[in-house]
């Protein structure tokens, strides 16, 4: 852990000590008299730095590196067998390894050190992109030489990724040059053109044919291909599971709440996809309005950019900006959920009849791209959960069910609700229940839908099984049930039969303790599960238009 004001050099030292399992606080005076467990020599006798591990045993880096490179035994301390950190690990799922950071920064010394302790890992699969691809793409010749000397070779996936990124860069550069030439030609006085010979005309014709084959691309896409390595070092931080869970809870709590469809909504207008420059500007504005400092906002944006570039190079996404938007919204570092809270407010403003505030206008390109990104993912039919922890004056659910809690519609059975923004949910019922039980009044929405999007591939913590619901989706309240594990888990069969997923509460068992609660009984409880069924979108649209 480093303070935000820490320099890149300090962050590198802490990160290297962490991945090597070294105690960075140990001074030279404290290490006097110690002996390397492997070579049995003192601090000054070895050719590499002498360090103490967290377990208390001391080694020369070169000695321990040789031990770690030998195989499975190298994953633990030679003296006490305490597990050592995995040098190939990523601070967050989909994030960069230290070796990839060293590659992007063209630091051959750091790359050599990491390779000496096994950071190269086992032979990569052909489907994985290796650090060597980043080295060739960014022109990092020093690191490329180090990797090649260690036996690294470009895989098929590396070659395909290089072709994809270079093709994008070429097309954007060509468009930029074309626009610049057009501006120059328009401002300068026209001169009589010399007569071209036949060979020149044929070359121009071939060039025009090649240009027609290339799809037009806006030149500001080049901004997405620029990587600020210093900002990536500032973002580097190990994500703890407990922190990721807290951020998921915050996203569920700050997502757009279900509203009544009786309110007048602004008709949806499909805005054109924003340019890269507009998108990046909107991302910076949104992160700033969410309370991020300039350093934190820039580092988070750069990390999302590199993640999206990896997905794009691997052929896992067709849009770099879409992958960036999803990655930003699903952040797991403390305070990351504030971004979705701000975007939810802007989604609400976008749906209302009131004029948009300047702050909402600033983030509109990000809202547009996020909506495009979510809707582009394959829709899945199943059951999702959203846990809300509330505080009410009566200490019961009466105010929440009656729609007297700010931002929450009345939850009478049969009511039609509308979620106006992107909603963060999870397919793990126990995570939603734990989130709801944080305060005295607990409410869990059990949402049975066919529109949820699995975003685990874009999340730093995919084990949370997070899903997103697209904006402007209608749901009907089926009933209110006791907050019991049996209620939550019914109908969540993963056998693949859609009927099993959505039939669980269609015929309530009145004689069972798991039947729907009467309204008055539900209002006196402190915890309940509200079951929602998605309405057919054409029907919901027609109803909203009629209203």
C-alpha positions in Angstrom: 0.0 0.0 0.0 1.3 3.4 -0.9 -0.1 6.9 -0.3 -1.6 8.6 -3.3 1.3 11.2 -3.3 4.0 8.4 -3.5 6.3 8.6 -6.5 6.5 6.0 -9.2 9.9 4.9 -7.9 8.5 4.3 -4.4 5.6 2.4 -5.8 8.0 0.2 -7.9 10.0 -0.6 -4.8 7.0 -1.6 -2.8 5.5 -3.6 -5.7 8.8 -5.5 -6.3 9.2 -6.2 -2.6 5.6 -7.5 -2.5 5.9 -9.8 -5.5 9.3 -11.1 -4.2 8.0 -11.6 -0.7 10.6 -9.3 0.8 10.4 -7.2 3.9 11.0 -3.7 2.6 11.4 -2.2 6.1 14.6 -4.3 6.8 17.7 -2.0 6.9 21.3 -2.9 6.2 22.1 -2.7 9.9 19.4 -5.2 10.7 20.7 -7.6 8.2 24.3 -7.6 9.5 25.3 -11.0 10.8 22.6 -12.8 8.9 23.4 -15.6 6.5 21.8 -16.7 3.2 20.1 -20.1 3.8 21.0 -21.3 0.3 24.7 -20.4 -0.2 25.5 -20.0 3.5 27.3 -16.7 3.0 26.7 -13.2 4.4 25.2 -10.0 2.9 28.4 -8.8 1.3 29.5 -12.1 -0.2 26.9 -12.5 -2.9 26.7 -10.8 -6.3 23.0 -9.8 -5.9 21.2 -7.8 -3.1 20.7 -9.4 0.2 17.1 -9.4 1.4 14.9 -10.7 4.3 11.6 -12.3 3.5 8.4 -11.8 5.5 8.9 -15.2 7.1 12.2 -13.9 8.6 14.7 -15.9 6.6 17.4 -14.1 4.5 18.6 -14.8 1.0 20.5 -13.3 -1.9 18.1 -12.4 -4.6 20.1 -14.5 -7.1 20.1 -17.5 -4.8 16.3 -17.4 -4.1 15.7 -16.7 -7.8 17.4 -19.9 -8.8 15.4 -21.8 -6.2 12.1 -20.4 -7.4 12.9 -21.2 -11.0 13.4 -24.9 -10.3 9.7 -25.8 -10.2 6.9 -26.4 -7.7 9.3 -26.4 -4.7 10.2 -22.8 -5.6 6.8 -21.6 -4.5 7.7 -21.8 -0.9 10.6 -20.6 1.4 13.5 -23.1 1.3 13.8 -22.9 5.1 10.3 -22.9 6.5 8.2 -23.8 3.4 6.0 -20.8 3.9 4.3 -19.9 0.6 5.9 -17.2 -1.4 4.0 -14.6 -3.6 3.2 -15.7 -7.1 5.3 -13.4 -9.4 2.9 -13.9 -12.3 -0.1 -12.8 -10.3 -2.2 -9.8 -11.3 -3.3 -7.2 -8.7 -6.9 -7.5 -10.1 -8.5 -9.8 -12.6 -7.7 -8.7 -16.1 -5.1 -6.2 -14.9 -1.4 -6.0 -15.7 1.3 -8.1 -14.2 4.5 -6.4 -13.1 6.3 -7.9 -16.1 3.8 -6.3 -18.4 4.3 -3.0 -16.6 8.0 -3.3 -17.0 7.5 -4.1 -20.7 5.3 -1.0 -21.3 7.8 1.1 -19.5 10.7 -0.4 -21.5 12.5 -1.2 -18.2 14.9 -4.0 -19.1 16.5 -4.1 -15.6 13.1 -4.6 -13.9 12.1 -7.2 -16.6 15.4 -9.1 -16.0 14.8 -9.1 -12.2 11.3 -10.3 -12.6 12.3 -13.1 -15.0 15.0 -14.2 -12.6 12.4 -15.0 -9.9 10.0 -16.8 -12.3 7.7 -14.0 -13.4 7.7 -15.4 -16.9 5.6 -18.3 -15.6 5.0 -21.5 -17.6 4.8 -21.5 -21.4 1.7 -19.5 -22.4 -1.1 -21.0 -24.3 -1.5 -19.9 -27.9 -4.7 -18.0 -26.9 -2.9 -15.8 -24.4 -1.2 -12.4 -25.2 2.3 -12.3 -23.8 4.4 -9.3 -22.7 6.4 -9.7 -25.9 3.4 -8.5 -27.9 3.3 -5.3 -25.9 7.0 -4.9 -26.4 6.8 -5.1 -30.2 3.7 -2.9 -30.4 5.1 -0.1 -28.3 8.6 -0.5 -29.8 10.3 -1.4 -26.5 13.4 -2.9 -28.0 15.4 -3.2 -24.7 12.7 -5.4 -23.1 12.0 -7.3 -26.3 15.7 -8.2 -26.4 15.6 -9.4 -22.8 12.5 -11.5 -23.4 13.9 -13.0 -26.6 17.1 -14.0 -24.8 15.1 -15.9 -22.3 13.5 -18.0 -25.0 10.3 -16.0 -25.5 8.6 -16.1 -28.9 5.6 -14.4 -30.3 2.5 -16.7 -30.2 -0.2 -16.9 -32.8 -2.4 -14.8 -30.5 0.5 -12.2 -30.2 0.7 -11.9 -34.0 -3.0 -11.6 -34.4 -3.2 -9.0 -31.7 -0.3 -7.0 -33.2 -2.1 -7.0 -36.6 -5.3 -5.8 -35.0 -3.7 -2.9 -33.0 -1.4 -1.8 -35.9 -4.3 -1.9 -38.3 -6.4 0.3 -36.0 -3.4 2.7 -35.6 -2.8 2.8 -39.3 -6.4 3.6 -40.2 -6.7 6.3 -37.5 -3.4 7.9 -38.6 -4.5 7.8 -42.3 -7.8 9.5 -41.5 -6.0 12.1 -39.4 -3.6 12.8 -42.2 -6.5 13.0 -44.7 -8.3 15.6 -42.6 -5.1 17.6 -42.1 -4.4 17.6 -45.8 -8.0 18.7 -46.5 -7.7 21.6 -44.1 -4.4 22.7 -45.6 -5.9 22.5 -49.1 -8.9 24.6 -48.1 -6.8 27.3 -46.5 -4.1 27.6 -49.3 -4.7 29.1 -52.7 -5.3 26.7 -55.4 -2.6 26.0 -57.9 -2.9 24.5 -61.4 -2.0 20.9 -61.2 0.6 19.4 -63.4 -0.4 16.7 -65.8 0.1 13.3 -64.4 1.6 10.5 -66.4 -0.1 7.2 -66.8 1.9 5.4 -64.0 1.0 8.0 -61.4 -2.7 7.7 -62.3 -2.6 4.0 -61.9 -1.0 4.3 -58.5 -3.6 6.8 -57.4 -6.3 4.5 -58.6 -4.9 1.5 -56.6 -4.6 3.8 -53.5 -8.2 4.8 -53.8 -9.3 1.2 -54.0 -7.3 0.4 -50.9 -8.9 3.3 -49.1 -12.4 2.1 -50.0 -11.6 -1.3 -48.4 -10.7 0.4 -45.1 -13.7 1.3 -43.0 -13.7 5.0 -42.0 -12.5 5.6 -38.5 -12.3 8.9 -36.6 -8.7 10.1 -35.9 -9.2 10.7 -32.2 -9.1 6.9 -31.7 -5.3 7.4 -31.6 -5.8 8.8 -28.0 -7.0 5.3 -27.0 -3.7 3.9 -28.1 -1.6 6.1 -26.0 -0.5 4.5 -22.7 0.8 6.5 -19.7 2.9 4.0 -17.7 3.4 6.3 -14.7 -0.4 6.5 -14.3 -0.6 2.7 -14.4 2.0 2.4 -11.6 -0.3 4.8 -9.5 -3.3 2.5 -10.1 -1.4 -0.7 -9.1 -2.9 -2.0 -5.9 -3.9 -5.5 -4.8 -7.7 -5.9 -4.6 -8.9 -7.7 -1.5 -12.1 -9.8 -1.7 -13.7 -7.9 1.3 -13.1 -4.6 -0.5 -14.7 -5.9 -3.7 -17.7 -7.2 -1.8 -18.2 -3.7 -0.2 -18.0 -2.0 -3.6 -20.6 -4.5 -5.0 -22.9 -3.6 -2.1 -22.4 0.1 -2.7 -23.2 -0.4 -6.4 -26.4 -2.2 -5.6 -27.4 0.5 -3.2 -26.5 3.3 -5.5 -28.0 1.8 -8.7 -31.2 3.4 -10.1 -34.1 2.3 -7.9 -37.3 1.0 -9.4 -39.8 3.8 -10.1 -43.5 3.8 -11.0 -44.2 4.0 -14.8 -46.9 6.5 -14.0 -44.4 9.3 -14.2 -43.8 11.1 -17.5 -40.5 10.1 -19.1 -38.6 11.8 -21.8 -38.8 9.6 -25.0 -35.6 7.7 -25.6 -33.4 9.1 -28.3 -30.6 6.9 -29.7 -27.6 9.2 -29.5 -24.8 8.6 -32.0 -21.7 6.8 -30.7 -19.4 9.5 -29.3 -15.9 10.1 -30.6 -12.9 8.9 -28.6 -12.1 12.4 -27.5 -15.6 13.1 -26.3 -15.7 9.8 -24.5 -12.4 10.3 -22.7 -13.5 13.8 -21.7 -16.8 12.5 -20.3 -15.0 9.8 -18.4 -12.7 12.3 -16.7 -15.6 14.6 -15.9 -17.6 11.6 -14.4 -14.7 10.4 -12.3 -14.1 14.0 -11.1 -17.7 14.5 -10.1 -17.6 11.1 -8.3 -14.9 12.5 -5.9 -11.8 11.0 -7.6 -8.6 13.1 -7.4 -6.9 14.0 -10.6 -4.2 11.4 -10.1 -6.7 8.7 -9.1 -9.0 9.5 -12.1 -6.1 9.5 -14.6 -4.7 6.2 -13.3 -8.1 4.5 -13.2 -8.8 5.7 -16.8 -5.4 4.4 -18.0 -5.9 1.0 -16.3 -9.3 0.7 -18.0 -7.7 1.7 -21.3 -5.0 -1.0 -21.2 -7.6 -3.6 -20.1 -9.8 -2.7 -23.1 -6.8 -2.8 -25.5 -6.0 -6.3 -24.3 -9.6 -7.4 -24.9 -9.6 -5.8 -28.3 -6.3 -7.4 -29.3 -7.6 -10.8 -28.2 -10.7 -10.4 -30.3 -12.9 -10.4 -27.2 -14.6 -7.1 -27.9 -15.4 -5.0 -30.9 -15.2 -1.6 -29.2 -12.4 -0.3 -27.0 -14.6 2.4 -25.5 -17.4 -0.2 -24.6 -14.8 -2.3 -22.7 -13.5 0.8 -21.0 -17.0 2.0 -19.9 -17.8 -1.4 -18.4 -14.4 -1.7 -16.6 -14.8 1.8 -15.1 -18.2 1.1 -13.8 -17.2 -2.3 -12.3 -14.2 -1.0 -10.3 -13.3 -2.8 -7.1 -11.0 -0.3 -5.4 -12.5 1.5 -2.4 -14.7 4.3 -3.6 -15.1 3.0 -7.1 -18.9 2.5 -6.7 -19.4 6.3 -6.5 -19.1 6.5 -10.3 -22.2 4.3 -10.9 -24.1 6.4 -8.3 -23.3 9.6 -10.3 -24.2 7.9 -13.5 -27.5 6.7 -12.1 -28.4 10.3 -11.2 -27.6 11.3 -14.8 -29.7 8.5 -16.2 -32.6 9.7 -14.0 -32.1 13.2 -15.3 -32.0 11.9 -18.9 -35.3 10.2 -18.5 -37.1 13.2 -16.8 -38.7 16.1 -18.6 -36.6 18.7 -16.9 -33.7 20.3 -18.8 -30.3 18.5 -18.4 -27.9 20.1 -16.0 -24.4 21.0 -17.2 -23.0 18.1 -15.2 -25.3 15.7 -16.9 -24.4 17.1 -20.3 -20.7 16.5 -19.6 -21.1 12.8 -18.9 -23.6 12.2 -21.7 -21.0 10.5 -24.0 -20.2 8.1 -21.2 -23.8 7.3 -20.6 -24.4 6.7 -24.3 -21.3 4.4 -24.5 -22.2 2.5 -21.4 -25.7 1.8 -22.7 -24.4 0.7 -26.0 -21.9 -1.6 -24.2 -24.5 -3.2 -22.0 -27.0 -3.8 -24.8 -24.3 -5.2 -27.1 -23.6 -8.1 -24.6 -25.7 -11.3 -25.0 -28.9 -11.2 -23.0 -29.4 -14.1 -20.5 -32.5 -15.5 -18.9 -32.3 -16.2 -15.2 -32.7 -15.0 -11.7 -30.7 -12.1 -10.2 -30.7 -10.5 -6.8 -30.3 -7.0 -5.4 -29.9 -6.4 -1.7 -30.8 -3.0 -0.1 -30.1 -2.1 3.5 -32.5 0.6 4.7 -33.3 2.7 7.7 -37.0 3.7 8.3 -38.8 5.7 11.0 -40.9 2.7 12.1 -38.0 0.2 12.0 -40.1 -2.0 9.7 -40.6 -2.3 6.0 -43.8 -0.3 6.0 -42.3 2.9 4.5 -40.3 1.0 1.9 -43.2 -1.1 0.7 -45.5 1.9 0.6 -43.1 3.9 -1.5 -42.3 6.4 1.2 -38.5 5.8 1.0 -36.8 8.3 -1.3 -36.1 6.9 -4.7 -38.2 3.7 -4.2 -41.6 3.1 -5.7 -44.5 1.4 -3.9 -44.1 -2.4 -4.0 -47.8 -3.5 -4.0 -48.2 -6.9 -5.7 -49.2 -6.3 -9.3 -47.5 -2.9 -9.5 -45.5 -2.1 -12.7 -42.0 -0.7 -12.0 -39.4 0.8 -14.3 -35.7 0.9 -13.8 -34.4 3.9 -15.6 -30.6 3.4 -15.3 -28.1 0.6 -15.4 -28.7 -1.7 -12.4 -26.0 -3.7 -10.7 -27.3 -7.1 -9.5 -25.7 -10.5 -8.6 -26.6 -14.1 -9.4 -25.4 -15.1 -5.9 -28.4 -14.8 -3.5 -26.2 -15.0 -0.4 -24.2 -11.9 -1.4 -27.4 -9.9 -1.8 -28.8 -11.2 1.5 -25.6 -10.2 3.3 -25.8 -6.7 1.8 -29.4 -6.3 2.9 -28.7 -7.4 6.5 -26.2 -4.7 7.1 -28.8 -2.4 8.7 -32.0 -3.0 10.7 -34.4 -3.1 7.7 -33.5 -5.5 4.9 -35.0 -5.8 1.4 -33.9 -8.2 -1.3 -35.2 -8.0 -4.9 -35.4 -11.3 -6.6 -35.5 -10.3 -10.3 -36.5 -12.9 -12.8 -35.6 -11.5 -16.2 -34.4 -12.3 -19.7 -32.4 -9.2 -20.2 -29.5 -9.5 -17.7 -25.9 -9.2 -19.0 -23.1 -11.2 -17.6 -20.2 -8.7 -17.0 -17.8 -11.0 -15.1 -15.3 -10.9 -17.9 -15.0 -7.1 -17.4 -14.9 -7.1 -13.6 -11.8 -7.0 -11.4 -13.6 -9.5 -9.2 -15.5 -12.0 -11.4 -16.2 -14.3 -8.5 -18.9 -11.9 -7.3 -21.1 -13.0 -10.3 -22.2 -9.5 -11.0 -24.7 -8.7 -13.7 -26.0 -5.5 -15.2 -29.6 -4.8 -16.3 -29.9 -2.4 -19.2 -31.7 1.0 -18.7 -35.5 1.4 -19.0 -36.6 -2.1 -18.2 -40.1 -2.8 -16.8 -40.9 -5.3 -14.0 -44.1 -6.4 -12.3 -44.2 -7.1 -8.5 -45.2 -10.8 -8.2 -45.4 -10.9 -4.4 -43.6 -10.3 -1.1 -42.1 -13.3 0.7 -40.1 -14.0 3.8 -36.4 -13.4 3.6 -35.4 -17.1 3.8 -32.7 -19.0 2.1 -35.2 -21.4 0.6 -37.2 -18.5 -0.9 -34.0 -17.0 -2.4 -32.7 -20.3 -3.9 -36.0 -21.5 -5.4 -36.0 -21.2 -9.1 -32.3 -20.7 -9.5 -31.6 -24.1 -11.1 -28.7 -24.0 -13.6 -29.9 -26.9 -15.6 -30.6 -24.7 -18.5 -34.4 -25.0 -18.7 -35.9 -21.6 -18.8 -39.2 -22.9 -17.4 -37.5 -24.0 -14.2 -36.0 -20.5 -13.8 -39.2 -18.5 -14.0 -42.0 -20.8 -12.7 -41.0 -21.0 -9.1 -43.6 -18.5 -7.7 -46.3 -18.6 -10.4 -48.5 -20.8 -8.2 -48.0 -19.8 -4.5 -48.3 -22.7 -2.1 -50.7 -21.3 0.4 -50.4 -24.2 2.8 -46.6 -23.8 3.0 -44.6 -21.4 5.3 -42.9 -20.3 2.1 -46.0 -18.7 0.5 -46.5 -15.0 -0.2 -47.0 -12.7 2.7 -50.2 -10.7 3.2 -49.6 -6.9 2.8 -50.1 -6.1 6.5 -47.9 -8.9 7.6 -45.1 -7.9 5.2 -45.3 -4.3 6.5 -44.7 -5.4 10.0 -41.5 -7.3 9.1 -38.0 -6.0 9.2 -36.8 -8.2 6.3 -38.5 -9.5 3.1 -37.9 -10.7 -0.4 -39.8 -8.9 -3.2 -40.1 -11.0 -6.4 -40.1 -9.2 -9.7 -40.9 -10.6 -13.2 -39.8 -8.8 -16.3 -42.5 -7.5 -18.5 -42.4 -8.0 -22.3 -40.6 -4.9 -23.7 -43.1 -4.2 -26.4 -46.0 -4.3 -23.9 -44.1 -2.0 -21.5 -43.3 0.4 -24.2 -46.9 0.5 -25.4 -48.1 1.1 -21.8 -45.6 3.9 -21.2 -46.7 5.5 -24.5 -50.4 5.2 -23.5 -49.7 6.9 -20.2 
